[in-house]
Amino acid sequence: MEHAIELLVSRVDHNCFRTDIEPRQAVEFVLLSLEALITKQMSSLNEQELDEGGTVPALDTSLYKHMLKYGVYRGAGK
């Protein structure tokens, strides 16, 4: 996981990040948030829904993405 985080940090444009947040912390926060969204989606489904179709219904993440964006980027939403 550490290698993956370092790889992402090296490939992300940090110019739009808030100056008071370290790039590594920002990337880590986004990854943890996405993991939590996946966990939330999986826990909201029952086993029958997963077994019947083999696919997982999509979770509307637009609100969560909006919150992540304005929590990570400087000057956004002001």
Secondary structure as the mmCIF struct_conf table of DSSP 4:
data_model
#
loop_
_struct_conf.conf_type_id
_struct_conf.id
_struct_conf.beg_label_comp_id
_struct_conf.beg_label_asym_id
_struct_conf.beg_label_seq_id
_struct_conf.end_label_comp_id
_struct_conf.end_label_asym_id
_struct_conf.end_label_seq_id
HELX_RH_AL_P HELX_RH_AL_P1 GLU A 2 ARG A 11
BEND BEND1 VAL A 12 VAL A 12
HELX_RH_3T_P HELX_RH_3T_P1 HIS A 14 CYS A 16
STRN STRN1 PHE A 17 PHE A 17
TURN_TY1_P TURN_TY1_P1 THR A 19 ASP A 20
BEND BEND2 ILE A 21 ILE A 21
HELX_RH_AL_P HELX_RH_AL_P2 PRO A 23 SER A 44
BEND BEND3 LEU A 45 LEU A 45
HELX_RH_AL_P HELX_RH_AL_P3 GLU A 47 GLY A 53
BEND BEND4 GLY A 54 THR A 55
HELX_LH_PP_P HELX_LH_PP_P1 VAL A 56 LEU A 59
HELX_RH_AL_P HELX_RH_AL_P4 SER A 62 VAL A 72
STRN STRN2 TYR A 73 TYR A 73
TURN_TY1_P TURN_TY1_P2 ARG A 74 GLY A 77
#
